[in-house]
Amino acid sequence: QVQLVESGGGSVQAGGSLRLSCAASGYTYSISCMGWFRQAPGKEREGVATIDSDGSTSYADSVKGRFTISQDNAKSTLYLQMNSLKPEDTAMYYCAAKPFSASGWTYWGQGTQVTVSS
């Protein structure tokens, strides 16, 4: 089992920055990929950014050039640096992990709210 706990959300004005963190514990050696997802009220959950065990990253078009996903050397903490925030970035942000043994995102955190005001 893997446990994920997000932190770092909050309220910020447009153009501002926030850094989200996701602390992973448990069988973290079993994780092949980690990612950030978000869900705004009335909208479907969408992928924001992912990072594989080899360090390769991918981003949604809407956040490219503004958000950066990273993790510490021990791969126990995942980060999402969010710059130039826009009101449309307002959402609940979730951390997720995919184990080597699964094809889908198996583990999820409880989420952290990000609110961007204009």
N, C-alpha and C positions, 0 to 999 in steps of 0.2 A: 504494500500500500504506500501511497505517496500523499502527503498532506501539503496543501498550498494555502498561504495566507497573504493576501494583498494589503498594501498600505500606501499612503502617499497621495490619495485623492484629496480633492478640495474644490474651492471656488476661486476662480481667477478671471481677470478681465481679458478680453480678446487681445492677442498679441503676447500674452504672458506665457510662462513656462511652468511645468510641473514634472516631477519625476516619480513614477510609480515603482514600487518594489514588490516582489513576490518571493516570500521565503518558503523554500521547499524542504521537507523533512521526510524521513522514512526511507524507502528503497529508491533513493535518487539515482543510483547507479543503473537502474532499469529504464531510465528515461532516454528516449531517442530524440525528442524534439519538444520544445516549449514555445508557448505563444501567448499573445495578448489578443483578446476579443473584446468587443463592446456591444452594448445594446441600449439604444435610445428608446424612450417611451413610444409605444405604438409601432416600433420597427423591429425587424428581425435582427438577431445577433449576427455580427459580421466580424470577420477576421481583420486584425489590425497589423500584426507583425508576428513572424515566427523566427526561431533560431534553432538550427539542427545541432547535433552533437559534434559535428565537425566545424561549427562556427559559422556556417553559411546562413544568411538571413534573407528574408523576403518581406515585402511591405505591400499594403493595400495602396492603390494609386492615390487615394485621397490623403494619405499621410506621408508619402514619399518626400524626402527633403526636409521634413519637419520633425518626424519622430525617429528615434534610434533605439533599437532593442539590443540589449547586451546581458551578459551574465558574468558572475565572478568566476575565478579560476576553479573553485571547488564545485561550481555549478549548483550551489545551494541557494543562490539568490538571483532572480531574474529582474531586470530593470526595463523600464520604458521611459526614456527621456522625451518629453513632449514640448516642443518649442513652437512659437508662432501660433498659439492655440486660437481656434475659431469657435464661434457659438455652435456650429454644427458638430464639433467634437464632444459636445455635452452628451454623456452616456454613463451607464454603469460599465466599468472596465473589469474584465475577468482574466485571470491567469489560468492557463491550462497546460497539461503535460500529456505527452503521448509516449507510452512505453514501447520498447523494441518488440514486445510480444503482441502488440495490437496495431490495428490500422487506423483507429480513430482516437479522438481526444478523450482519454479515459478519466483523467483527474482534473477537477476544477476547484478554484477557490471560491470564496463567498462574494467577491466583488468589492470594488471601491468606487465611489461616485466621483465623477469629474463634471463640474459645472463651469461653463465659460459664458460670461456675460458680455454683451456688446457695449 
